[in-house]
Amino acid sequence: MAELKAKVSEKFQVQIPKDIRKKLRIERGDRLVFRAKGKVLMIEVEKLPKNPVANIDGILEGADIGELRTRSAQRLMKHKLGLG
């Protein structure tokens, strides 16, 4: 691939060239991880789940919701009182 350039805006934003977005399949909502080594900037694409709620579906199945609320309330009280 040919060398591509992008200009840094006043707000330090950069538009990723279309050819790069296509090649790396970068989509809205993806996260970019930046690493600097000397004057070299490395960028890694981190794919995030499209629907984060779908990943926890069923996680509380069979759980005693009342017990979870009680524990949560107890932790909150300890925190507010500086005990935990």
C-alpha atoms as one frame of an Amber mdcrd trajectory, in Angstrom:
protein
   0.000   0.000   0.000   1.221   3.474  -0.837   2.115   5.912   1.908  -0.944
   7.824   3.094  -0.979  11.025   5.112  -3.540  12.743   7.326  -3.492  16.203
   8.843  -3.961  16.781  12.581  -6.820  19.234  13.216  -6.890  22.053  15.772
  -8.568  19.603  18.184  -5.823  17.016  17.519  -8.219  14.831  15.529  -7.119
  12.764  12.538  -9.281  11.189   9.848  -8.196   7.653   9.013  -7.816   7.360
   5.229 -10.572   5.304   3.572  -8.135   2.737   2.110  -6.758   2.034   5.603
 -10.265   1.814   7.131 -11.268  -0.710   4.476  -8.087  -2.785   4.702  -8.249
  -3.000   8.521 -12.074  -3.202   8.588 -12.279  -0.273  10.990 -15.882   0.576
  11.839 -17.676   3.129  13.996 -17.440   2.117  17.627 -14.100   0.324  17.273
 -11.371   1.373  19.683  -7.865   2.321  18.592  -4.958   1.510  20.893  -1.966
   3.857  20.555   1.609   2.897  21.409   4.591   5.176  20.979   8.178   4.004
  20.650  10.542   6.856  20.031   9.013   8.827  17.166   7.075   5.823  15.865
   3.345   5.638  16.563   1.723   2.218  16.380  -2.058   1.936  16.230  -3.926
  -1.299  16.869  -7.621  -1.801  16.111  -9.604  -3.254  18.997 -13.014  -4.584
  17.989 -15.666  -3.989  20.632 -18.902  -5.944  20.879 -21.682  -4.371  18.831
 -24.202  -4.890  21.627 -22.492  -5.117  25.030 -25.779  -6.085  26.694 -25.976
  -9.226  24.547 -22.765 -10.477  26.171 -24.323 -10.513  29.648 -27.653 -11.996
  28.644 -28.494 -14.762  31.111 -25.622 -13.994  33.488 -28.032 -13.535  36.416
 -30.252 -16.466  35.494 -31.304 -18.253  38.664 -29.749 -15.591  40.905 -31.562
 -14.338  44.008 -32.090 -10.694  43.022 -33.146  -9.735  46.564 -29.857 -11.097
  47.932 -27.892  -9.220  45.258 -29.682  -5.978  46.172 -28.990  -6.520  49.873
 -25.276  -7.163  49.287 -25.040  -4.163  46.988 -26.760  -1.924  49.548 -24.424
  -3.186  52.289 -21.330  -2.453  50.187 -22.648   1.023  49.387 -23.279   1.801
  53.060 -19.790   0.578  54.060 -18.287   2.728  51.334 -20.258   5.819  52.378
 -19.282   5.276  56.006 -15.644   4.786  55.046 -15.592   1.195  56.299 -14.895
  -0.627  53.059
